[in-house]
């Protein structure tokens, strides 16, 4: 059983970086325990080598005892073998810890992103998510993986100090006083390093977010001639990040210098005192060699301790950012689990007896007065893009609203039920990398895919590919033009075949001829199913069974396209396309 439960963003006790690091340590407790155990064995074997060498010199070479020399020589070989084997097992356990922590954190980040849904882009920049999913999870893994090396270093220092105290209390006292002094000196550099790393981390997230925005909107920037402006902004932000990185590097350079200087000073003091004792006859040559070996050996565990301190500092910074992300809450609470839906369409007056109806029912938004009739092709012309975004978010339950599906408020339905029955497809959707057929088909058949391709007027796209629908899609569909991506996204939406399909400007990137074919194809393919299209294209509006005109997020007029052309407000919205 786990010692700590999964982090609960609603629990204040689970929001601190320390509690999250403890939870990760409990989650990987087996690997961490084995890593620490192997690390201790590795460092102890290495720490005992100078003692074995010194004894071999005194008892074997100086005393001219061949048997003792062979015995202690064999001990050195055995200690080296144990050290090598334990080191391999330690590194294996450390790698398991690092990967386990990284992958578990990545799962939590992905789960939180899915839970936030439409709230995510409103609360978190894209660059922040990229940094959390790439840089931060790596730092967390490295921080906990250092426990294997750090624990072994602490035990090794303690054992060496005990041996030195037993052999010479003066030298042992030098080590016992010197080690805390070095650790204290290094700790003075940890706090400014922590602050500067935090500042660098924030600026890196902002810079990554700007880079993502520039890349995703590169075509638009080229169209309006804004490349130079955004390049200058990115260059300025990049220089600020560089300056923050240099500030971090200064402290890290001091820290690295302290890792070399301080152990070196301790080694010098120990060797000088040991040589003085040999000259005065208080210590044998073998013991001096052993003391020198201990002094040289102490450099490694002390350096590992300072490295572990730096890694834990970076891990604390990363944990703070991740816990802040995990603590975000959706804009509204999801509905409770609904009872099992009535499978099959409603047949006239047959009631559903309180269960969510699966038949063709209206989708209504009381706030705007918009009512989408069931089983019909409805088009909505909005006076502004803001109205389009607002209504689409309401109808898809991406924001809190009083929208109802039949007699059931969307707020009373669980998210899975809403996503299964209502699909909102807009031009911000992305194509995923992989085979095009698998990306578009979903759970449908190849025959249904062929019909959807024809309905979306995407046949020419498939025929132009070397392997047709079996060709590969690049990341975010960048191997397709904007118009091609729009039609392929429409194919994917049609293949989902939801009860209510909401399309947001599905033909904004195609010519009028293609637009007319798409409007006819979608209308025919979705016959008898509820389809809502937000558009100001007269070609699509003329094909719709019913048209609603929205102004200031309110439905102010409705009827056929021809009837609404007598309304000057409606006509002014579609006049540009009409004249074209």
C-alpha positions in Angstrom: 0.0 0.0 0.0 1.2 3.5 -0.7 2.2 5.6 2.2 0.7 8.8 0.7 -2.5 9.1 -1.3 -2.6 10.7 -4.8 -2.1 14.4 -4.6 -5.5 16.1 -4.1 -5.5 19.7 -5.6 -8.4 20.5 -3.3 -6.4 19.6 -0.2 -4.1 22.4 1.0 -1.8 19.9 2.5 -1.0 18.5 -0.9 -0.1 21.8 -2.5 3.3 22.3 -0.9 6.4 21.2 -2.9 7.7 19.2 0.1 4.5 17.2 0.5 4.6 16.4 -3.3 8.2 15.3 -3.1 7.4 13.1 -0.1 4.5 11.6 -2.1 6.8 10.9 -5.0 9.3 9.3 -2.6 6.6 7.1 -1.2 5.5 6.2 -4.7 9.0 5.1 -5.6 9.9 3.8 -2.1 11.2 0.4 -3.3 13.6 1.9 -5.9 14.7 4.6 -3.5 15.3 2.1 -0.7 17.3 -0.2 -2.9 19.2 2.7 -4.4 20.2 4.0 -1.0 21.2 0.4 0.2 23.4 -0.2 -2.9 24.8 3.3 -2.6 25.8 2.7 1.0 27.4 -0.6 0.1 29.2 1.0 -2.8 30.6 3.9 -0.7 31.5 1.7 2.3 33.5 -0.7 0.0 35.3 2.3 -1.4 35.9 3.8 2.0 37.5 0.6 3.3 40.0 0.3 0.5 42.5 2.8 2.0 42.3 0.9 5.3 43.0 -2.4 3.5 45.9 -0.8 1.5 47.4 0.7 4.6 47.2 -2.6 6.5 48.8 -4.4 3.6 51.7 -2.0 3.7 52.3 -2.2 7.4 51.5 -5.9 8.0 52.7 -7.3 4.6 55.4 -5.2 3.1 57.1 -3.6 6.1 56.7 -6.7 8.3 57.7 -8.9 5.3 54.7 -11.2 5.8 53.8 -12.6 2.4 50.7 -14.3 3.7 49.4 -11.1 5.2 50.2 -9.2 2.0 48.2 -11.8 -0.1 45.4 -11.7 2.4 45.0 -7.9 2.4 45.7 -7.7 -1.3 42.8 -10.1 -1.8 40.7 -7.9 0.5 41.4 -4.9 -1.8 40.3 -6.9 -4.8 37.2 -8.1 -3.1 36.3 -4.6 -2.0 36.8 -3.3 -5.5 34.5 -6.1 -6.9 31.8 -5.3 -4.3 32.2 -1.6 -5.1 31.7 -2.2 -8.9 28.7 -4.5 -8.5 27.0 -2.2 -5.9 27.7 0.8 -8.1 26.0 -0.8 -11.1 22.9 -1.8 -9.0 22.8 1.7 -7.4 22.8 3.4 -10.8 20.1 1.0 -12.0 17.9 1.8 -9.0 18.6 5.5 -9.4 17.5 5.3 -13.1 14.3 3.5 -12.1 13.6 6.2 -9.5 14.3 9.0 -12.0 12.1 7.5 -14.8 9.4 6.5 -12.4 9.1 9.9 -10.9 9.2 11.6 -14.3 6.6 9.4 -15.8 4.3 9.5 -12.8 4.4 13.3 -12.8 3.8 13.4 -16.6 0.7 11.3 -16.0 -0.6 13.7 -13.3 0.1 16.7 -15.6 -1.8 15.0 -18.5 -4.7 14.0 -16.2 -4.9 17.6 -14.8 -4.8 19.1 -18.3 -7.7 16.8 -19.3 -9.6 17.6 -16.1 -9.2 21.4 -16.7 -10.4 21.1 -20.2 -11.4 24.4 -21.7 -10.1 26.2 -18.5 -6.5 25.2 -19.3 -5.7 27.7 -22.1 -7.4 30.5 -20.0 -5.3 29.8 -16.9 -1.9 28.4 -18.1 0.3 29.5 -21.0 1.4 26.9 -23.5 5.0 27.4 -22.7 4.3 26.7 -19.0 2.8 23.3 -19.9 5.7 22.5 -22.2 8.3 23.4 -19.5 6.4 21.4 -16.8 6.1 18.3 -19.1 9.8 18.4 -20.2 12.1 20.3 -17.9 10.4 20.1 -14.5 9.7 16.4 -14.5 13.3 15.7 -15.4 14.5 17.8 -12.4 12.1 16.0 -10.1 13.5 12.6 -11.2 17.1 13.8 -10.8 16.4 15.2 -7.3 15.0 11.9 -5.9 17.6 9.8 -7.8 20.3 11.6 -5.9 19.1 10.0 -2.7 21.0 6.9 -3.7 24.3 8.7 -4.0 23.7 11.1 -1.2 22.8 8.5 1.5 25.9 6.5 0.6 28.0 9.6 0.9 26.7 10.4 4.4 27.3 6.9 5.7 30.8 6.8 4.1 31.8 10.1 5.7 30.5 8.8 9.1 32.5 5.6 8.8 35.7 7.3 7.7 35.3 9.8 10.6 34.9 6.9 13.0 38.1 5.1 11.6 40.0 8.4 11.9 38.9 9.0 15.4 39.9 5.4 16.4 43.3 5.8 14.8 44.0 9.4 15.8 41.4 11.5 17.6 43.1 14.7 16.4 42.7 13.8 12.7 39.2 12.5 13.3 38.3 15.8 15.0 39.6 17.7 12.0 37.3 15.7 9.7 34.3 16.0 12.0 34.7 19.8 12.2 35.7 20.2 8.6 32.8 18.4 7.0 30.0 20.5 8.7 32.0 23.7 8.0 32.2 22.8 4.3 28.5 21.9 4.2 27.6 25.1 5.9 29.7 27.2 3.5 28.1 25.5 0.5 24.6 26.0 2.0 25.2 29.8 1.9 25.2 29.5 -1.9 22.0 27.4 -2.1 19.5 30.1 -1.2 20.6 32.6 -3.9 20.8 29.8 -6.3 17.2 28.8 -5.5 15.9 32.3 -6.0 17.7 32.8 -9.3 16.6 29.4 -10.6 13.0 30.3 -9.8 13.3 33.5 -11.7 15.0 31.8 -14.7 12.3 29.1 -14.7 9.5 31.7 -14.9 11.2 33.6 -17.7 11.9 30.4 -19.6 8.2 29.5 -19.4 7.2 32.9 -20.8 9.8 32.7 -23.6 8.6 29.2 -24.5 5.0 30.4 -24.6 5.9 33.2 -27.0 7.8 30.8 -29.2 4.8 28.4 -29.4 2.5 31.3 -30.2 4.8 32.6 -33.0 5.2 29.1 -34.6 1.5 28.3 -34.4 0.6 31.7 -36.0 3.5 31.9 -38.4 1.3 31.9 -41.5 -0.8 34.8 -40.1 2.3 36.8 -39.2 3.7 36.4 -42.7 0.3 37.5 -44.1 0.2 40.7 -42.1 3.9 41.4 -42.2 4.4 41.0 -38.4 7.4 38.7 -38.5 9.9 41.4 -37.7 7.8 42.8 -34.8 7.4 39.5 -33.1 11.1 38.5 -33.9 12.2 41.7 -32.1 10.0 40.9 -29.1 11.3 37.3 -29.0 14.9 38.6 -29.2 14.3 41.0 -26.3 12.7 38.2 -24.2 15.5 35.9 -25.1 18.1 38.4 -23.9 16.3 38.7 -20.5 16.3 34.9 -20.2 20.0 34.9 -21.1 20.8 37.4 -18.4 18.8 35.3 -15.9 20.8 32.3 -17.0 24.1 34.1 -16.5 23.0 35.1 -13.0 22.3 31.4 -12.2 25.6 30.4 -13.8 27.5 32.8 -11.5 26.2 31.1 -8.4 26.6 27.7 -9.9 30.2 28.5 -10.8 30.9 29.5 -7.2 29.2 26.3 -6.0 31.3 24.2 -8.3 34.4 26.0 -7.2 33.5 25.4 -3.6 33.1 21.7 -4.4 36.8 21.5 -5.4 38.3 24.1 -3.1 36.9 23.1 0.3 37.5 19.3 0.0 41.0 20.1 -1.3 41.7 22.2 1.8 40.5 19.5 4.1 42.7 16.9 2.2 45.7 19.2 2.6 45.2 19.6 6.4 44.7 15.9 6.9 47.8 14.9 4.9 49.9 17.5 6.6 48.9 16.4 10.1 49.4 12.7 9.1 52.9 13.4 7.8 53.8 15.2 11.0 52.6 12.2 13.1 54.7 9.7 10.9 57.8 11.9 11.4 57.2 11.9 15.1 56.7 8.1 15.2 53.1 8.3 16.3 51.9 6.7 13.1 53.2 4.1 10.6 53.8 4.6 6.9 50.8 2.4 6.0 48.5 4.4 8.3 49.8 7.6 6.5 48.9 6.1 3.1 45.5 5.1 4.5 45.0 8.6 5.9 46.0 10.1 2.5 43.6 7.7 0.8 40.8 8.8 3.2 41.5 12.4 2.5 41.4 11.9 -1.2 38.3 9.7 -0.9 36.4 12.3 1.1 36.5 14.6 -1.9 34.1 12.4 -3.8 31.3 11.9 -1.1 31.5 15.6 -0.2 31.2 16.6 -3.8 28.2 14.2 -4.2 26.6 15.8 -1.1 26.9 19.3 -2.6 25.6 18.0 -6.0 22.6 16.4 -4.2 21.9 19.7 -2.4 21.8 21.5 -5.8 19.6 18.8 -7.4 17.2 18.9 -4.5 17.0 22.7 -4.8 16.2 22.4 -8.5 13.6 19.7 -7.6 12.0 21.9 -5.1 11.6 24.7 -7.7 10.1 22.2 -10.1 7.8 20.8 -7.5 6.6 24.2 -6.7 5.6 24.9 -10.3 4.0 21.5 -10.7 2.0 21.7 -7.5 0.8 25.2 -8.5 -0.4 23.6 -11.8 -2.1 20.7 -10.1 -3.9 23.1 -7.7 -5.8 24.8 -10.6 -9.5 24.1 -10.5 -11.9 24.0 -13.5 -14.2 27.0 -13.9 -17.2 25.0 -12.9 -17.8 21.7 -11.2 -18.8 18.8 -13.5 -22.3 17.3 -13.1 -22.9 14.2 -11.1 -23.0 10.8 -12.7 -26.3 10.5 -14.6 -28.4 7.4 -14.7 -28.1 5.0 -17.6 -29.4 6.8 -20.8 -32.3 5.5 -22.7 -30.8 3.7 -25.7 -32.6 4.3 -28.9 -34.6 7.3 -30.3 -37.7 8.5 -28.6 -40.8 7.3 -30.3 -43.4 10.0 -30.2 -45.0 10.4 -26.8 -43.1 7.5 -25.2 -41.5 9.1 -22.1 -37.9 8.4 -21.0 -39.0 8.1 -17.4 -36.5 10.6 -16.0 -33.5 9.2 -17.9 -31.4 11.3 -20.3 -33.1 11.0 -23.6 -31.0 9.6 -26.5 -33.5 10.6 -29.2 -33.5 13.8 -31.3 -34.0 16.5 -28.6 -33.5 20.3 -28.9 -30.4 22.0 -27.6 -31.4 25.3 -26.0 -29.6 28.2 -24.5 -32.0 30.3 -22.5 -29.5 33.1 -21.9 -29.2 33.9 -25.7 -32.6 32.6 -26.7 -31.0 30.2 -29.2 -32.9 26.9 -29.7 -31.3 24.3 -32.0 -34.1 22.1 -33.4 -33.4 18.3 -33.3 -32.6 16.5 -36.5 -32.1 19.7 -38.6 -29.3 21.7 -40.2 -29.2 25.0 -38.3 -26.8 27.9 -39.1 -26.0 30.7 -36.8 -24.7 34.0 -38.1 -23.1 36.1 -35.4 -22.4 39.8 -35.6 -18.9 39.4 -34.0 -16.4 36.5 -33.5 -16.8 37.1 -29.8 -20.5 36.0 -30.0 -19.5 32.9 -31.9 -16.9 31.9 -29.2 -19.3 32.6 -26.4 -22.2 30.6 -27.8 -20.0 27.7 -28.9 -18.4 27.5 -25.4 -21.9 27.5 -23.8 -23.4 24.9 -26.0 -20.4 22.6 -25.6 -20.3 23.1 -21.8 -16.9 24.6 -22.0 -18.1 27.3 -19.7 -20.9 27.4 -17.1 -24.3 28.1 -18.6 -28.0 27.2 -18.4 -28.0 25.3 -21.7 -30.3 22.3 -21.7 -30.3 19.1 -23.9 -33.9 18.2 -24.1 -35.2 18.8 -20.5 -31.9 18.0 -18.9 -29.5 20.9 -18.0 -26.0 20.2 -19.2 -24.8 21.1 -15.7 -26.5 17.9 -14.5 -24.7 15.7 -16.9 -21.2 14.3 -16.4 -18.5 15.5 -18.8 -18.2 12.2 -20.5 -21.9 12.1 -21.4 -21.7 15.6 -22.8 -18.6 15.0 -24.9 -20.2 11.8 -26.3 -23.4 13.5 -27.3 -22.2 17.0 -28.2 -19.1 17.7 -30.3 -17.7 21.3 -30.9 -15.2 21.4 -33.7 -13.4 24.7 -34.4 -10.3 25.9 -36.3 -8.1 25.7 -33.2 -8.3 21.9 -33.2 -5.1 20.1 -34.2 -4.2 17.0 -36.3 -2.1 14.5 -34.5 0.9 12.8 -36.0 0.5 9.3 -37.4 -1.3 7.5 -40.2 -3.9 9.8 -41.7 -6.5 7.0 -41.9 -6.3 6.2 -38.2 -6.4 9.9 -37.3 -9.6 10.5 -39.3 -11.4 7.2 -39.0 -11.6 6.9 -35.2 -14.0 3.9 -34.5 -15.8 4.1 -37.8 -15.4 1.9 -40.8 -13.5 2.5 -44.0 -16.8 2.9 -45.9 -18.0 5.6 -43.5 -14.6 7.3 -43.8 -14.9 7.4 -47.6 -18.3 9.0 -47.4 -17.0 11.6 -44.9 -14.1 12.4 -47.1 -16.4 13.1 -50.0 -18.8 15.1 -47.8 -15.9 17.3 -46.6 -14.6 17.7 -50.2 -11.2 16.2 -49.1 -10.8 13.6 -51.9 -8.2 15.7 -53.7 -6.1 15.8 -50.5 -6.0 12.0 -50.2 -5.3 11.5 -53.9 -2.4 13.9 -53.8 -0.6 11.9 -51.1 1.9 9.2 -52.1 0.1 6.6 -50.0 -3.4 8.1 -50.0 -5.1 7.9 -46.6 -2.4 5.6 -45.4 0.2 8.4 -45.6 1.6 9.9 -42.4 0.5 13.1 -40.8 3.3 15.3 -39.5 3.1 16.9 -36.0 0.1 19.3 -35.9 -0.5 18.5 -39.6 2.1 20.9 -40.7 2.5 19.1 -44.0 -0.9 20.3 -45.0 -2.1 23.9 -45.9 -4.6 25.7 -43.8 -7.5 24.9 -46.1 -6.5 21.2 -46.2 -6.2 21.0 -42.5 -9.6 22.5 -42.1 -11.2 20.0 -44.4 -9.4 17.1 -42.7 -10.6 18.3 -39.3 -14.1 18.4 -40.7 -13.7 14.7 -41.9 -12.7 13.7 -38.3 -15.7 15.6 -36.8 -18.1 13.9 -39.2 -16.6 10.5 -38.4 -17.3 11.1 -34.7 -21.0 11.2 -35.6 -22.3 12.8 -32.4 -25.9 13.4 -31.6 -25.2 17.1 -31.9 -22.4 18.4 -34.1 -21.4 22.0 -33.7 -19.1 23.4 -36.4 -17.4 26.8 -36.0 -16.5 28.4 -39.3 -15.8 25.1 -41.0 -15.3 26.7 -44.5 -13.4 29.9 -43.7 -10.2 28.7 -45.5 -11.7 27.3 -48.8 -13.0 28.9 -52.0 -16.6 29.5 -52.7 -17.0 26.5 -55.1 -15.5 24.1 -52.5 -17.6 25.8 -49.8 -20.8 25.0 -51.7 -19.8 21.3 -52.1 -19.0 21.0 -48.4 -22.3 22.6 -47.4 -24.2 20.2 -49.6 -22.1 17.2 -48.5 -22.4 17.9 -44.7 -26.1 18.5 -45.1 -26.7 15.2 -46.9 -24.4 13.2 -44.6 -25.9 14.5 -41.5 -29.5 14.2 -42.6 -31.8 13.5 -39.7 -29.0 14.4 -37.2 -28.7 17.7 -35.3 -26.1 19.9 -36.9 -25.3 23.5 -35.9 -22.9 25.6 -38.0 -21.6 29.0 -36.9 -20.8 30.9 -40.1 -21.3 34.1 -42.0 -20.9 32.5 -45.4 -24.1 33.0 -47.6 -23.3 29.7 -49.4 -23.6 27.7 -46.1 -26.4 29.9 -44.7 -28.5 29.3 -47.9 -28.1 25.5 -47.5 -29.3 25.5 -43.8 -32.8 24.4 -42.9 -33.0 27.3 -40.3 -30.9 30.4 -39.8 -30.5 32.4 -36.5 -28.9 35.8 -36.4 -27.1 36.6 -33.1 -26.1 40.1 -31.9 -24.5 40.8 -28.5 -24.9 37.1 -27.6 -28.7 37.3 -28.2 -30.7 35.7 -30.9 -32.5 38.7 -32.5 -33.8 37.2 -35.7 -34.4 33.8 -37.3 -35.9 32.2 -40.4 -34.4 31.2 -43.8 -31.5 32.9 -45.4 -33.6 34.5 -48.0 -36.1 35.8 -45.4 -33.3 37.3 -43.2 -31.7 39.2 -46.1 -34.5 41.7 -45.6 -33.0 42.5 -42.1 -30.4 45.2 -42.5 -28.4 44.0 -39.6 -28.2 40.4 -40.9 -27.5 41.7 -44.4 -24.6 43.9 -43.2 -22.9 40.8 -41.7 -23.1 38.7 -44.8 -22.8 41.5 -47.3 -19.0 41.0 -47.9 -19.4 37.4 -48.8 -22.6 38.1 -50.8 -20.9 40.8 -52.9 -17.9 38.4 -53.5 
